[in-house]
Amino acid sequence: MKKQKVDIFLLGTIILLLVVGFLALATASIPLSLKLTGNATHYLFHQILFGLLPGLILGFIAFKVPLNKVKKFSIHLFIFSIILMLLVFVPQLSRSELGATRWLDLGFISMQPSDFLKLSVVFYLATILDDEKNRKKFFTFATVLFLVFSLLILQKDTGTLFVIFATALAMFFCSKTPIKQTLAIIGGAFVGFISLIVLSPYRMQRMFAFLNPNTDVLGSGYHINQSLITIGSGGLLGSGLGLGMQKLGFVPQSISDSVFTIFAEEVGFIGVSLLIILFLYFFWRVIVVAKRADNQYLRLMAIGLGSWIIVQTFVNIGSMTAIMPLTGIPLPFISYGGTHLIAELIACGLLLNISKK
């Protein structure tokens, strides 16, 4: 195996995304930090201590770990993440927010297991799809997704379900499987998503709010209307970092799911356009890394990790700009939340690891 240098362009892009993320969080979190703790930097330093620092440590380990070890233990990591997902349903260990139970609260630490599920699904699917001797790839692939989707549906986490589906589909397509199988997966998923919406009152309400957000501006349409007002307030150049007004209690989840809108108000159309270009360049470098990888397993892992981050990025931005229904998932590298940042930095460590192979 010929050893290459790490992709310096990918590394630089990751660093830039982290810098932008902490700048955005630093300004967006001030009002809420002052209101709840009396300390303007509480959430910023919490993100550094419990997100960035452990993420960098684990990301460095992922950068150094032999990638064949990841493949060897992928089934164990997948089973462990499934166990964590099941523990969410234990009342003594779980925490609910906004009607959804997605968090493990162990007292000394609180985490969202679905963030690590995304990683383990990529590891395991790359192993399954790389096995040329496995004539039941399609069946195994479908079984894994059915198990994962069942847990996410029970947790009312449609956003993560969509991100994992899109990631898995990209990996399946790139594994040179028959196109008719890919079309079958898309068809089955379409029927499944429609069924989820029709059979669930709260999902149907979100769909109605998406299609006509002005029918209930103080109820189901409040979040998306405030998001659009916030983004529109930024204009071309923005109000300036730290000078936005909508973060003063107008936008729900202003430091987590909705942080993009606060950032848009302060940096304007040009600023968010540059951020989107930065994310797109990140994905382009991932494609370059995947193309240079010397075996299919590494290519599939790179495609999976990159697809997860870019799909989640545009699901978050799309829901905040009314391009798609509102969903509660964080913006990678930007939103407040330790577990998602840790998982993303592990993914980045693995991508940089693959880039030198």
Secondary structure as a PSIPRED ss2 file (coil, helix, strand):
# PSIPRED VFORMAT (PSIPRED V4.0)

   1 M C   1.000  0.000  0.000
   2 K C   1.000  0.000  0.000
   3 K C   1.000  0.000  0.000
   4 Q C   1.000  0.000  0.000
   5 K C   1.000  0.000  0.000
   6 V C   1.000  0.000  0.000
   7 D C   1.000  0.000  0.000
   8 I H   0.000  1.000  0.000
   9 F H   0.000  1.000  0.000
  10 L H   0.000  1.000  0.000
  11 L H   0.000  1.000  0.000
  12 G H   0.000  1.000  0.000
  13 T H   0.000  1.000  0.000
  14 I H   0.000  1.000  0.000
  15 I H   0.000  1.000  0.000
  16 L H   0.000  1.000  0.000
  17 L H   0.000  1.000  0.000
  18 L H   0.000  1.000  0.000
  19 V H   0.000  1.000  0.000
  20 V H   0.000  1.000  0.000
  21 G H   0.000  1.000  0.000
  22 F H   0.000  1.000  0.000
  23 L H   0.000  1.000  0.000
  24 A H   0.000  1.000  0.000
  25 L H   0.000  1.000  0.000
  26 A H   0.000  1.000  0.000
  27 T H   0.000  1.000  0.000
  28 A H   0.000  1.000  0.000
  29 S C   1.000  0.000  0.000
  30 I H   0.000  1.000  0.000
  31 P H   0.000  1.000  0.000
  32 L H   0.000  1.000  0.000
  33 S H   0.000  1.000  0.000
  34 L H   0.000  1.000  0.000
  35 K H   0.000  1.000  0.000
  36 L H   0.000  1.000  0.000
  37 T H   0.000  1.000  0.000
  38 G C   1.000  0.000  0.000
  39 N C   1.000  0.000  0.000
  40 A C   1.000  0.000  0.000
  41 T C   1.000  0.000  0.000
  42 H H   0.000  1.000  0.000
  43 Y H   0.000  1.000  0.000
  44 L H   0.000  1.000  0.000
  45 F H   0.000  1.000  0.000
  46 H H   0.000  1.000  0.000
  47 Q H   0.000  1.000  0.000
  48 I H   0.000  1.000  0.000
  49 L H   0.000  1.000  0.000
  50 F H   0.000  1.000  0.000
  51 G H   0.000  1.000  0.000
  52 L H   0.000  1.000  0.000
  53 L H   0.000  1.000  0.000
  54 P H   0.000  1.000  0.000
  55 G H   0.000  1.000  0.000
  56 L H   0.000  1.000  0.000
  57 I H   0.000  1.000  0.000
  58 L H   0.000  1.000  0.000
  59 G H   0.000  1.000  0.000
  60 F H   0.000  1.000  0.000
  61 I H   0.000  1.000  0.000
  62 A H   0.000  1.000  0.000
  63 F H   0.000  1.000  0.000
  64 K H   0.000  1.000  0.000
  65 V C   1.000  0.000  0.000
  66 P C   1.000  0.000  0.000
  67 L H   0.000  1.000  0.000
  68 N H   0.000  1.000  0.000
  69 K H   0.000  1.000  0.000
  70 V H   0.000  1.000  0.000
  71 K H   0.000  1.000  0.000
  72 K H   0.000  1.000  0.000
  73 F C   1.000  0.000  0.000
  74 S H   0.000  1.000  0.000
  75 I H   0.000  1.000  0.000
  76 H H   0.000  1.000  0.000
  77 L H   0.000  1.000  0.000
  78 F H   0.000  1.000  0.000
  79 I H   0.000  1.000  0.000
  80 F H   0.000  1.000  0.000
  81 S H   0.000  1.000  0.000
  82 I H   0.000  1.000  0.000
  83 I H   0.000  1.000  0.000
  84 L H   0.000  1.000  0.000
  85 M H   0.000  1.000  0.000
  86 L H   0.000  1.000  0.000
  87 L H   0.000  1.000  0.000
  88 V C   1.000  0.000  0.000
  89 F C   1.000  0.000  0.000
  90 V C   1.000  0.000  0.000
  91 P H   0.000  1.000  0.000
  92 Q H   0.000  1.000  0.000
  93 L H   0.000  1.000  0.000
  94 S E   0.000  0.000  1.000
  95 R E   0.000  0.000  1.000
  96 S E   0.000  0.000  1.000
  97 E E   0.000  0.000  1.000
  98 L C   1.000  0.000  0.000
  99 G C   1.000  0.000  0.000
 100 A E   0.000  0.000  1.000
 101 T E   0.000  0.000  1.000
 102 R E   0.000  0.000  1.000
 103 W E   0.000  0.000  1.000
 104 L E   0.000  0.000  1.000
 105 D E   0.000  0.000  1.000
 106 L C   1.000  0.000  0.000
 107 G C   1.000  0.000  0.000
 108 F C   1.000  0.000  0.000
 109 I C   1.000  0.000  0.000
 110 S E   0.000  0.000  1.000
 111 M E   0.000  0.000  1.000
 112 Q C   1.000  0.000  0.000
 113 P H   0.000  1.000  0.000
 114 S H   0.000  1.000  0.000
 115 D H   0.000  1.000  0.000
 116 F H   0.000  1.000  0.000
 117 L H   0.000  1.000  0.000
 118 K H   0.000  1.000  0.000
 119 L H   0.000  1.000  0.000
 120 S H   0.000  1.000  0.000
 121 V H   0.000  1.000  0.000
 122 V H   0.000  1.000  0.000
 123 F H   0.000  1.000  0.000
 124 Y H   0.000  1.000  0.000
 125 L H   0.000  1.000  0.000
 126 A H   0.000  1.000  0.000
 127 T H   0.000  1.000  0.000
 128 I H   0.000  1.000  0.000
 129 L H   0.000  1.000  0.000
 130 D H   0.000  1.000  0.000
 131 D C   1.000  0.000  0.000
 132 E C   1.000  0.000  0.000
 133 K C   1.000  0.000  0.000
 134 N C   1.000  0.000  0.000
 135 R C   1.000  0.000  0.000
 136 K C   1.000  0.000  0.000
 137 K H   0.000  1.000  0.000
 138 F H   0.000  1.000  0.000
 139 F H   0.000  1.000  0.000
 140 T H   0.000  1.000  0.000
 141 F H   0.000  1.000  0.000
 142 A H   0.000  1.000  0.000
 143 T H   0.000  1.000  0.000
 144 V H   0.000  1.000  0.000
 145 L H   0.000  1.000  0.000
 146 F H   0.000  1.000  0.000
 147 L H   0.000  1.000  0.000
 148 V H   0.000  1.000  0.000
 149 F H   0.000  1.000  0.000
 150 S H   0.000  1.000  0.000
 151 L H   0.000  1.000  0.000
 152 L H   0.000  1.000  0.000
 153 I H   0.000  1.000  0.000
 154 L H   0.000  1.000  0.000
 155 Q C   1.000  0.000  0.000
 156 K C   1.000  0.000  0.000
 157 D C   1.000  0.000  0.000
 158 T H   0.000  1.000  0.000
 159 G H   0.000  1.000  0.000
 160 T H   0.000  1.000  0.000
 161 L H   0.000  1.000  0.000
 162 F H   0.000  1.000  0.000
 163 V H   0.000  1.000  0.000
 164 I H   0.000  1.000  0.000
 165 F H   0.000  1.000  0.000
 166 A H   0.000  1.000  0.000
 167 T H   0.000  1.000  0.000
 168 A H   0.000  1.000  0.000
 169 L H   0.000  1.000  0.000
 170 A H   0.000  1.000  0.000
 171 M H   0.000  1.000  0.000
 172 F H   0.000  1.000  0.000
 173 F H   0.000  1.000  0.000
 174 C H   0.000  1.000  0.000
 175 S C   1.000  0.000  0.000
 176 K C   1.000  0.000  0.000
 177 T C   1.000  0.000  0.000
 178 P C   1.000  0.000  0.000
 179 I H   0.000  1.000  0.000
 180 K H   0.000  1.000  0.000
 181 Q H   0.000  1.000  0.000
 182 T H   0.000  1.000  0.000
 183 L H   0.000  1.000  0.000
 184 A H   0.000  1.000  0.000
 185 I H   0.000  1.000  0.000
 186 I H   0.000  1.000  0.000
 187 G H   0.000  1.000  0.000
 188 G H   0.000  1.000  0.000
 189 A H   0.000  1.000  0.000
 190 F H   0.000  1.000  0.000
 191 V H   0.000  1.000  0.000
 192 G H   0.000  1.000  0.000
 193 F H   0.000  1.000  0.000
 194 I H   0.000  1.000  0.000
 195 S H   0.000  1.000  0.000
 196 L H   0.000  1.000  0.000
 197 I H   0.000  1.000  0.000
 198 V H   0.000  1.000  0.000
 199 L C   1.000  0.000  0.000
 200 S C   1.000  0.000  0.000
 201 P H   0.000  1.000  0.000
 202 Y H   0.000  1.000  0.000
 203 R H   0.000  1.000  0.000
 204 M H   0.000  1.000  0.000
 205 Q H   0.000  1.000  0.000
 206 R H   0.000  1.000  0.000
 207 M H   0.000  1.000  0.000
 208 F H   0.000  1.000  0.000
 209 A H   0.000  1.000  0.000
 210 F H   0.000  1.000  0.000
 211 L H   0.000  1.000  0.000
 212 N C   1.000  0.000  0.000
 213 P C   1.000  0.000  0.000
 214 N C   1.000  0.000  0.000
 215 T C   1.000  0.000  0.000
 216 D C   1.000  0.000  0.000
 217 V C   1.000  0.000  0.000
 218 L C   1.000  0.000  0.000
 219 G C   1.000  0.000  0.000
 220 S C   1.000  0.000  0.000
 221 G C   1.000  0.000  0.000
 222 Y H   0.000  1.000  0.000
 223 H H   0.000  1.000  0.000
 224 I H   0.000  1.000  0.000
 225 N H   0.000  1.000  0.000
 226 Q H   0.000  1.000  0.000
 227 S H   0.000  1.000  0.000
 228 L H   0.000  1.000  0.000
 229 I H   0.000  1.000  0.000
 230 T H   0.000  1.000  0.000
 231 I H   0.000  1.000  0.000
 232 G H   0.000  1.000  0.000
 233 S H   0.000  1.000  0.000
 234 G C   1.000  0.000  0.000
 235 G C   1.000  0.000  0.000
 236 L C   1.000  0.000  0.000
 237 L C   1.000  0.000  0.000
 238 G C   1.000  0.000  0.000
 239 S C   1.000  0.000  0.000
 240 G C   1.000  0.000  0.000
 241 L C   1.000  0.000  0.000
 242 G C   1.000  0.000  0.000
 243 L C   1.000  0.000  0.000
 244 G C   1.000  0.000  0.000
 245 M C   1.000  0.000  0.000
 246 Q C   1.000  0.000  0.000
 247 K C   1.000  0.000  0.000
 248 L C   1.000  0.000  0.000
 249 G C   1.000  0.000  0.000
 250 F C   1.000  0.000  0.000
 251 V C   1.000  0.000  0.000
 252 P C   1.000  0.000  0.000
 253 Q C   1.000  0.000  0.000
 254 S C   1.000  0.000  0.000
 255 I C   1.000  0.000  0.000
 256 S C   1.000  0.000  0.000
 257 D C   1.000  0.000  0.000
 258 S C   1.000  0.000  0.000
 259 V H   0.000  1.000  0.000
 260 F H   0.000  1.000  0.000
 261 T H   0.000  1.000  0.000
 262 I H   0.000  1.000  0.000
 263 F H   0.000  1.000  0.000
 264 A H   0.000  1.000  0.000
 265 E H   0.000  1.000  0.000
 266 E H   0.000  1.000  0.000
 267 V H   0.000  1.000  0.000
 268 G H   0.000  1.000  0.000
 269 F H   0.000  1.000  0.000
 270 I H   0.000  1.000  0.000
 271 G H   0.000  1.000  0.000
 272 V H   0.000  1.000  0.000
 273 S H   0.000  1.000  0.000
 274 L H   0.000  1.000  0.000
 275 L H   0.000  1.000  0.000
 276 I H   0.000  1.000  0.000
 277 I H   0.000  1.000  0.000
 278 L H   0.000  1.000  0.000
 279 F H   0.000  1.000  0.000
 280 L H   0.000  1.000  0.000
 281 Y H   0.000  1.000  0.000
 282 F H   0.000  1.000  0.000
 283 F H   0.000  1.000  0.000
 284 W H   0.000  1.000  0.000
 285 R H   0.000  1.000  0.000
 286 V H   0.000  1.000  0.000
 287 I H   0.000  1.000  0.000
 288 V H   0.000  1.000  0.000
 289 V H   0.000  1.000  0.000
 290 A H   0.000  1.000  0.000
 291 K H   0.000  1.000  0.000
 292 R H   0.000  1.000  0.000
 293 A C   1.000  0.000  0.000
 294 D C   1.000  0.000  0.000
 295 N C   1.000  0.000  0.000
 296 Q H   0.000  1.000  0.000
 297 Y H   0.000  1.000  0.000
 298 L H   0.000  1.000  0.000
 299 R H   0.000  1.000  0.000
 300 L H   0.000  1.000  0.000
 301 M H   0.000  1.000  0.000
 302 A H   0.000  1.000  0.000
 303 I H   0.000  1.000  0.000
 304 G H   0.000  1.000  0.000
 305 L H   0.000  1.000  0.000
 306 G H   0.000  1.000  0.000
 307 S H   0.000  1.000  0.000
 308 W H   0.000  1.000  0.000
 309 I H   0.000  1.000  0.000
 310 I H   0.000  1.000  0.000
 311 V H   0.000  1.000  0.000
 312 Q H   0.000  1.000  0.000
 313 T H   0.000  1.000  0.000
 314 F H   0.000  1.000  0.000
 315 V H   0.000  1.000  0.000
 316 N H   0.000  1.000  0.000
 317 I H   0.000  1.000  0.000
 318 G H   0.000  1.000  0.000
 319 S H   0.000  1.000  0.000
 320 M H   0.000  1.000  0.000
 321 T C   1.000  0.000  0.000
 322 A C   1.000  0.000  0.000
 323 I C   1.000  0.000  0.000
 324 M C   1.000  0.000  0.000
 325 P C   1.000  0.000  0.000
 326 L C   1.000  0.000  0.000
 327 T C   1.000  0.000  0.000
 328 G C   1.000  0.000  0.000
 329 I C   1.000  0.000  0.000
 330 P C   1.000  0.000  0.000
 331 L C   1.000  0.000  0.000
 332 P C   1.000  0.000  0.000
 333 F C   1.000  0.000  0.000
 334 I C   1.000  0.000  0.000
 335 S C   1.000  0.000  0.000
 336 Y C   1.000  0.000  0.000
 337 G C   1.000  0.000  0.000
 338 G H   0.000  1.000  0.000
 339 T H   0.000  1.000  0.000
 340 H H   0.000  1.000  0.000
 341 L H   0.000  1.000  0.000
 342 I H   0.000  1.000  0.000
 343 A H   0.000  1.000  0.000
 344 E H   0.000  1.000  0.000
 345 L H   0.000  1.000  0.000
 346 I H   0.000  1.000  0.000
 347 A H   0.000  1.000  0.000
 348 C H   0.000  1.000  0.000
 349 G H   0.000  1.000  0.000
 350 L H   0.000  1.000  0.000
 351 L H   0.000  1.000  0.000
 352 L H   0.000  1.000  0.000
 353 N H   0.000  1.000  0.000
 354 I H   0.000  1.000  0.000
 355 S H   0.000  1.000  0.000
 356 K C   1.000  0.000  0.000
 357 K C   1.000  0.000  0.000
